[in-house]
Amino acid sequence: MAATSAAVVETPNVTEPSLYLEGIPHDRFTQLRAISGLAWHPYEDGGFWAVTRHAEVRYVSRTPELFSSAIGHTNLWDLEADALEARRSLIDTDAPDHTRLRRLVAGAFTPKNIRRWEETVRAITIELLDEFTAQGGGDWVEMVAAPLPIQVILTMLGVPVEDADYLVELSNYLVEGTGDAQSIPPDAFGNTTELRLLPFNSPASHALFEYGEGMRQQRQDDPQDDLVSHLVQAESDDERMSRSEYRNMFHLLVFAGNETTRTAISHGALALAANPDEWQRVLDDPSMIESAAEEILRWATPVMHMRRTVTTDTELAGTRIAKGDKVVMWYASANRDETVFENPFRFDVSRANSDHFAFGGGGPHLCLGAFLARLEVTVLLEEMAKRSICLEQTSEPVRARSNFVHGVQSVGMQPKGTR
């Protein structure tokens, strides 16, 4: 740890996964934001600087020359050199590799190209909501939040939608890997790879790699107009993408395209059920749907943190930090920063300031799927509003034991009214 411009203050622990079983420990993050300068947070292999305020998260995100994603990757913990190479995905790179890899897929996620998928998103949403209301409700995650984004991303990838349940199952196991306990043995799914070499330390990553390899072989023999075919073509075209880069890209697209939006939709339902007056405002004035979608994303903050490694001695928030130090951006804290968001702990569908970090703090690593996630949440709200669906919570949420994904595994909901 580098010397600082002020005495190191004892900081509240925000890394213990069990803390998140009751929701984000906002009281602890409020304490961290109030500390002058950066807070040093002990951790199993040394510790990190906790970056918890909106302004500093933005700065770290947009200054990749000082704060590297590639040197130590984005995990809280450090990895051995062979694990760094085996697990390196788009989010664990800096320019020029990041620029090259992102360019290969970015075109599919531009606002113009994402709008092409609106009819698909709407058709899936209508089918799911109709089934939800016909059954009088049920597990919102199982019936709506999980199937909507996975069906959309699989359609874009060219993966058979009938495999959605299997890939959601794998994603659930990957989230377990961000906590401190896994429910499957290391050799699950036929895995023979050391867990430290697999993303999320999970044998489910092996299964997802194997699935992606099967898709790669299919598209080599029978290319289609889909994203997997595009990746396979990139792999064979002047070696612009290696085999390892392909498998990690496929893994990232399936997980991120599924889990983050699923989490936003889950927390959106909880917020709407807990704040029926706010949802009524939307029903009375559908022009609020866009701002309501942004508020759901801020409220949910699906990915709660990302780590960077300092490339040279520097200073942040009046604190001197040294080359090689870890800094961790806590989006879950920045999205409740009192200096940026008025009444940040109030769910407000008309909130004018939507400068949230649900998709990261900007810069080169801004989430590729941001426009797709916005489309999915917006279409869902539109179709709920058309049907005047008001949600009522019928069971307590079962939350993920994770300090990384703000996940909800299940929660009971029922529609209070439809037409």
N, C-alpha and C positions, 0 to 999 in steps of 0.2 A: 504494500500500500504506500502511496506517495505521501509526502508531507503535505499538510493542508494549511490554509491561511487562518484557521481557527481550531480550537480544540475539538477532537472527535467526540460527538455526542452519542450516547447510547441510543440505539434506534429500535423501534418495535419490529418484531419479526413479521415479514410478509411472505415468506417462502414456504412455510409449513403447509402442505397440501390440505390437511384436515381443516384448516381455517376456512377454506372455501366451501365446505359442506353446508355452511350457513349463509353463503353468499360472499361477495367481495368484502373484506374487512375494511370498510371505508373509514372507520374511526382511526385505524392505524395509518392509512395513507394520509388522512388529514393531519396527523401528527408529523408525518414525514415532510409534507409540503410546508409546514410551519417552521422547520429547522432552517436556520440561516446557512446558505451554501448547499453543498451536496451532503447527503447522509451516507456514511460508510455502513454497509450491511454485511455482517459476518455470514459466511456460507461454508459448506463442507470442505472446499478446497482453497480457502483463503478469504474470499469475500468479493464485494463489488460496490461500486458507487450507485446508489439508488437515485435515478433521475425521475422525479415525480411531478414536477410542475410543467404546465403547458409550454411555456416559452423554451425551457431547456430540452424537452422532448423534441420540439420542432427543430431546434438547433442541431442536436445530435443526428436526427434523421436526415437533415439536409446538408450535412458536412461529412460525407463519406471518406474524404481524404484524411480526416482526423479520427474518425470512428468507423472501424472496419467491420464488415460482416464476414469477411473471408478468413481473417487471421485465426479466430477462435470459434467461428460459427456463431449461432444465435442462441445456443443453450445457456442456461445458468452455469452449468458445470463445464469443466475443461475436458477435452477429448485428446486421445493419443493421435499421433500423426497419421497412422493408417486408418483410424476411425474418421478423422477429418476428411480424408480423401474418399473413403467409401460412402460417406453420408452426405457429401456436398451436393446441395441442390441450388436452384436459382436464388433462394433467399440467403444462401451461405457463400455468396460470391461478391467480388468487387469488379469494377471496370478493369480491363476490357471484357473479361469473361461474362460478367453480368449483362453488359450491353449486348453481346453476341447472343446469349441465350434468351434474354427477354425479347429481343427483336424477332426471334423465331416464332413466338406465340402472341406477341402483343397485338398484332393485327386482328386477331379473332376477338379481342376484348375491347376494341374501341367503341365509343358510344354508337357510331353508325352501324357497326356490325352487330352489336348487342341488340339494337332495336329490331334487327331481323328475327330475333328469337321471341319477340313479344307474344305472338300468337301461340307459340308452343308453350311458353310460360303460363299464359292465360288458360289454355285448354287443360293443362295439368292442374292448375289451381282450382278451376271450376269443378273438375272431377273429384278432387280431394275434399273440397268444401261441401259438395253435394252429398258425398258419402258420410262426412262428419255430421252434418245436420240430419241426414236420414236416420242415423243410428242414435241421435240424441246426444252426441258427444262421445267422449272417451279419452284415451291418452293422446293429448294434443301433439306430443313429439312423434309418436308412432304414426298417427293418422295424417298429420299435416306438415309439421316442421321438418321431419327427416325426409319423407318421400319427395317433397317439392324440389329442393335444390339438387338432390342426388339424381333425380330423373332428368332434370335440365342439363346438368353437366355431363351426364352419360350420353345424352342425345347429341350434345356438341362434340364429344370425343368420338362418337360412333360406337360406343359400347352398348351391348344389348341391355335394354331397360329392365328385362326380367332378372338381371343379375344385381339389381339395385339393393335388394335386401342383404345379399352377401357382402357387398361393398360397404354398406352402412355398418354391418357387423364388424368388419375389419376396422373401420374408422373408430368405432366404439372402443376396440381394444387398443388402438393407437392413443386415444385420449388417456386410457388407463396408464400408458407408458409415461405420461407426463406427471403422474402422481408418484406415490411411494409404495404401491402394491399392484400386482397384476394377477388376474384371475385365471390365466392360462400358463401352462408350463413352457419353458424355453424351446422345447421341440415341437410345439403346436404347429399345425399346418405343414408338418414335415421339415421344419426348419433345422438346419445343421450349422448355421452361421452364429458366431459369437454375438450375443445381444449388443455388445458395445459397438459393433460395426453396423448395426441396423438403426434407421431412424426411429425415434421414440423408444429405443431399447426394446422393441417389441417384435415377437415372431410374426405378428400380423403384417409387418413390413415385408417380410419374406413372401408371404402369401400375395401381397399386392404387387410385389416385383414379379412374381411368377405369372400373375394374371396379366400384367402389362406386357410381359414377354410373349404370352400367347397372342395378345392383340397385335403386337409388332409382327409376328410371323404371319398372321392372317392378312394384315395390310400389305406386307411385302408381296404376297401372292395375289391379292385382290384389293388394290387401292380403291378408296372411296373418297367422296367429298366430305371429309371429316377431319377433326383435329389430330387424331392418332395417325392417319395417313400423312398429314402434313409433317408430323414429327419424324415419321419413318423416312420420308423423302429427305428431310433435313439431315438425317443420320447418314444417308448414302450419297448426299450431294457435297462433294469436296470435303467430307469429314467435318462438317460444320457442327455436328452434335455427336459425341461419342456414345457408345452403348451404355456406359454408366450414367451419362447425362440424360439419356432418354429414359432410363428406368426411374431415376430420381425425379425427372420432370413429370412423368406419368403419375408417380406416387403423390407429388405435390398437388397436381391438378385435381386428382380425385379427392384427396383429403381436404384441401382448402376450398374447393368448389362445393363441397358437401357440408363440412362441419361448421364453418364460420357462419354461413347464412342460416343453417339449421339453428344455431345458437341464437342468432338475432331474432328469428321468428319465434323461438321458444320464450325468450325474455319479453318480446313484444306482446305475446299473449298474456303473460303474467302482468305486465304493466297496464294493458287495457282492462283486464279484469279487476285490477286493484284501483283503477282510476276511471270508473265508468263515466264520470262527468266529462273527462277529457275526450273519451271516445264519442260521447254524444255531441261534442262540439264538431267533430269530424263529420258525423252523420248529418248535422244541421248545415254544415258548410264543407262540402267535399273538396273545395279548393285547398283545404288544409292537409290533404293527404300527403303531399310532397314533404311538408315540414314535419308531419307526424312520422313519416318513414325515417327522416334524418334523426328525429328525437329517439326513435326506437334503436337506431344504430348507436347513438351516443350512450343511451341508457344501458344497452347490452354489452358493449365493448367485448366482442367475441374472443379476440386474442388479447390477453392482458399484459403481456410484456414481450420485449425482444432485447437481446444482449448485443453489445458492440465491444470491440477491443480497441484501445487507444493506440494510435500509430506513432505518436511522438509526444513528448512532454507538452502539456497545454494547461489551460485554465478554463473552468466552467462554473458559473454562478459564484465566482470569487473563491473557488476551491482549486488548488493546484493538483493536477492528476498526472500520473507518469505513464510513459510508454509501456504498454503491456497490461495496464490496469483494465479491469472489466467495468463497463458501465451498463446499466440495465434500465431501459426506458419502460416505465409503467404507464401504459395507455389507460389502464383502469383508473389511475389517479389523475392523469392529465384531463380526462373527460369529466372530472368533478372539480376542476380548479376554480375556486371562488373568484379569482381575479379575472377570469375569462367568461364564465357562465353565471348569469344571475340566478340565484336560488338553484344551485346545481343539483340538489337532491330532490328537486321537484320535477315530476314528469309533466312536460308542457308541450302539447302538440302544436302550439303556435310559436315555439321558440325561434326567434329570428336568427340567432347566432348558431350556425351549423358547422362551425370550424372544429369539428370533433376529430378524434384520432381512431375511430373504429377501423380504419383501413391503414393505420400507421400514421406517422407524422409528416408524410410527404417525402420529397426527394426521390432518388432512383428506385427505392424499394416500396413505393406506394403500391398497395395491393392491386394486382392485375385484375382481379375479379370485382373491383369496386362498383363498376357500372352494372354488372350482372346482378350483384347482390341488391343494389338499389332497385333495379327493375323487379326482382322477385318480391321484395318487401312491398313495393308500391302496388304491384298488381294484386297481391294478396289483400291489401287494405281496400283497394278499389272493389274487388269482388265481395269482400265482407260488407262493405258499405252498401252495395247494390242490394244485398239480401238483408240489410239491417241486422246482421248477426252481432249480438252483444254477448261477450264471453263471461261465463261465471266459473270460477275455480272450484273444483270439487275434491281436490286432494293436494297435499303439500308436494312441492317439487322434489324430486330426487336429483341432487346436484352431483356433478363430477368431482371426484377427489383430485383436483388439479389446480396448480397455481398458474397455468399457462392458458388453457381453454376454459372460458366461463360457461362450461357446458351444463345442460339440463338433460338428464337421462329419461325422465318421464314426468308428466304432470297432468292431472285430470282436469278437463274443461268440458263445459256443456254450453250450447247456445241458449240464451234466455229468450230470444225472439227471432223469428225469420218471417219472410214474406215471399 
